[in-house]
Amino acid sequence: MGTNYFYKTFRMYKSVVLFSVLTCFLFSYCTQQPQEWALKSNEQVAGDYIANHPEQYSEFNKLVEMTGLGSLLNVRGPFTILLPTDAAMFDYYKLKNVNSLTDFSESDRSNLVRYHIVAAEISIGDVGLGALREPNAMGDFLATEFHGSDIYINKLSKITDQNIRTANGYIHEIDRVIDPLTITNDVYSLVSSNPSYSIFSEGLRLTGLRDTLQTIDFPYGTKIARNRYTLLAVPDTIYNRYGINDVNGLIAWCGATSDNLTSKENSFYRYIEYHCLNNSYYLSDFKSSIYPILSRDNNVSVTIAEDYKINLDLKTKKYTGFIIESSNIPAKNGVIHTINDLLPVIDPEPTVLIFETTDYLEFKEGDFYGKYYKKWHDGENTFAKIKFQGDYLLYYYKPNHGRTEILNNDNLSMVGFWWIEITTPKIMKGHYAVSANIWTGGDDLPMFATYVDGVKVADINARIGGTKMDFGEVTWTKTEEHKIKLVCTGWGSLFWDSTIFTPVK
């Protein structure tokens, strides 16, 4: 299903004084900084390991030295390095029509080395079908898949020696350089460059969704944030199976006319948008849940069983699946999957939605995210979707904290007398029981009143251990955002992890 074309497309295409400078240099494209790594091992650090094996990795070692990253790889971590052999490096020079590393520009050398470094410790046991769980130092996720017992990175680079343990992480040897130029394209440009997806690509163009899908990043405060999307692309061969031979046939199949195709009320627009998810999901990211489309006014359901099942009909057991060999195609701003059916628009059955209070871009783009604490004092202007009043709002991160379990080890905290209101993402219309995961059991914890969309629904005493955070039931007739507000009525420290919306039949 066009896999060979994608493959061809891929082929064409951090001394004490300098410590901080090198760190910023390496990860200037990546929001997450590597954690401090206690060098308690007798093994060599990654930089020394590479330098001490010139018979295998002399070229990559030259690259490390030329980019000034030797000190970093010898001090900090953890890292995972996907390490090309000399043979792989020489093949890369031929591919790029150069003789050596000196023929590359400084920026190209910098991009090349950072593309092979991940600021996390990832062993082979952590690798599954989908992508590495952390992005590389360029902020890109690296796709992973299996050919028999072999593991490939970004479709082309085979891991030939794995789990080489160093004092500050892991090295996995690869037989082909991972070319940064292979995913410079956005999701739209990549799928539209493949003639096997001409009808779907034309739909993206006619609806104007192309413009959104071509946006790779955007200014966010003082930083640049990355857009991420997922395309569930339908190849022409699937459309042809249903007698749809061009985009006009698809417009007719959707029950639409060619008028006003950019309107969200147009059935053709809604069909094409239904194949565009808001965030990037490699196959390893999917869980049995629902996933919002771009406008967030509808969702696609994914069920994980013996297969990845999109919009599984529990009565007929029918579903749309992924064509695995043509999926997990990485782009600069997301990922493309090929699906094996039309995937018409439906309203999937509501499912349990767990929304973390830290699941906002302001937190995800912060260097502290998942690693540090941070306080804010301006409750009106700091966040777009969070408003608060009190001494401060605290991003709280602490693994093994010894209290109620929290997702991803982080939550939001306030102390004293306060109020806080969060705006949720759009939630599917339906009847829900609303609850929350908030720490209980301690004289330092608060009493508070809870409001949903401005209506008081509960009074809670978190000082009593095991208190159920039930906020009552609601019925929503529209798929839209909602506001959850907690107002302190008895002094204490709030630790708010998540809000849960459970469908009630």
Residue, then its C-alpha position, 0 to 999 in steps of 0.5 A: m500500500g505505497t510502503n515502497y514509495f515511503y521507503k524511497t522517500f526516506r532514502m532521499y531525504k552537551s570541563v565545568v565551564l562549558f557544561s551548561v552551554l553544551t547542555c543547551f546546545l544539545f537539547s535546544y530543540c527538545t523541551q525535556q532535559p536529561q536527568e542527572w545520572a549518578l555514575k556509580s557503575n564501573e562501566q565506561v560512559a557513553g562518550d568513552y565507549i564510542a571513543n575507545h572502539p575506533e575500529q567500529y565507530s571512529e566516524f561517529n566519534k569524529l562527529v561527536e568531537m566536531t559538534g563539541l558533545g564529548s564532554l556531555l556524553n561523558v558527564r550526564g545522562p541517562f542517554t540512549i544512543l543509536l550508534p551507526t557503524d563506520a560502514a553505515m557512516f560511509d554509506y551515508y556519505k555516498l547517499k549524500n554525495v560527500n566525501s566526509l563529515t567536513d563536507f557537511s555544514e555545521s548545522d547539518r552535523s549538529n542535527l545529525v548527531r542529535y538525531h541519534i541521541v535520546a535523553a532517556e534510558i531505553s533498553i531493548g525490552d522497552v521497545g515495541l511496535g510504534a515508537l521510542r517512548e521519548p523523542n530524540a534531541m531534535g524533538d522527533f519521535l523515532a518509529t520502531e517496528f519488527h521484521g521477524s526478530d530484527i528491530y528497525i528504527n524509522k523503517l530503515s535502520k536495523i539494530t545490529d547490537q543491542n543493550i550495550r550498557t554504559a555508565n550513563g545509559y544504553i547504546h544500540e548499534i545500527d547498520r544505517v544512519i538515521d537521516p534527519l532529512t527523511i522527516t523534514n516533511d509535515v504529515y500533509s506533504l508526506v502523504s500527498s507526495n505518495p500517489s497511492y493516496s491521491i484521493f485522500s490527499e485531495g480531500l485534505r486540500l479541498t477542505g483546507l485541512r492541509d493548511t493546519l496539517q502543514t504547520i510544524d510549530f508555533p510560538y508559545g510564550t518564549k518558546i516554539a512548541r511543536n504541533r503533532y497530528t495523526l493521519l488515518a490515511v485511506p489509500d486509493t485501492i480501498y476507495n476503488r474497492y467501493g467504486i470511488n475512483d476520484v475525489n468527486g466520487l468520494i464527495a458524492w459517497c459522503g452525500a455532499t456537493s462540491d459547494n462549501l467544502t471548507s465548512k465544518e458542517n459539510s459532510f465531506y469536510r467532516y469525513i476527511e477531518y474524522h481521519c485527522l487526530n489531534n496529537s501524534y499516536y504511534l501504534s505503541d501510544f494507542k490504548s483502548s480509548i477514544y481519541p479526539i479529531l482535530s476540532r475535538d468535536n468527535n472521537v475515534s475509538v480504538t480497542i486493543a485486543e488481538d488487533y488494533k481495532i478502530n471503531l469496533d462494533l460490539k454487535t457485529k464485531k466489525y472494525t477498521g484496522f491498520i495496514i501495519e507495514s504502511s503505518n508508523i510513518p514518521a513526519k516532522n509534526g506527527v505520524i501517518h498510518t494506513i487503514n484498511d477501510l473507509l472509516p465513515v464518521i460515527d459517534p462512538e459510544p462514550t468511554v471513561l475519560i481520565f483528564e490529568t490536571t497537568d495535561y496542558l501545553e504550558f506544563k508539557e512545554g516547561d523544562f520542569y515537566g515530569k522532573y521539577y516543581k514550579k510555582w505561579h502567582d498570577g491566576e488570571n494570566t498565566f494559563a489559558k485553561i486554568k484560573f486560580q486564586g491563592d498564594y500560588l499554584l504549584y506543579y508538584y512532581k514526586p515519585n514514590h510520594g507515599r500517598t494516593e497514587i497519582l498518574n505520571n507522578d505529577n499533579l497540581s497543588m495549592v495551599g491555604f485558602w484558594w480556588i482553582e478552575i480548570t477547563t477540560p478538553k471537549i468531552m463527548k455528549g452523554h450522561y456521566a458520573v464525574s469524580a476525581n483523584i485528589w489526595t485524602g487522609g491528613d489534617d493538612l488536607p482541605m475541605f472544598a466545594t466543587y462546581v461543574d459548569g458553575v453549578k455546585v455539585a458536592d462538598i468534600n472533606a479530604r481530611i478523611g482518609g479514603t474519601k470518595m471524590d464523587f462530584g455527582e452526575v451530569t448530562w451533556t447534550k453537546t460535545e464541548e469543553h467544561k469547567i470544573k472548579l474547586v473552592c476551599t472551605g476549610w484551610g489545607s493543601l490540595f493535591w489534584d491529580s485528575t478528573i474522571f468522566t465515567p459514562v452512565k447507561 
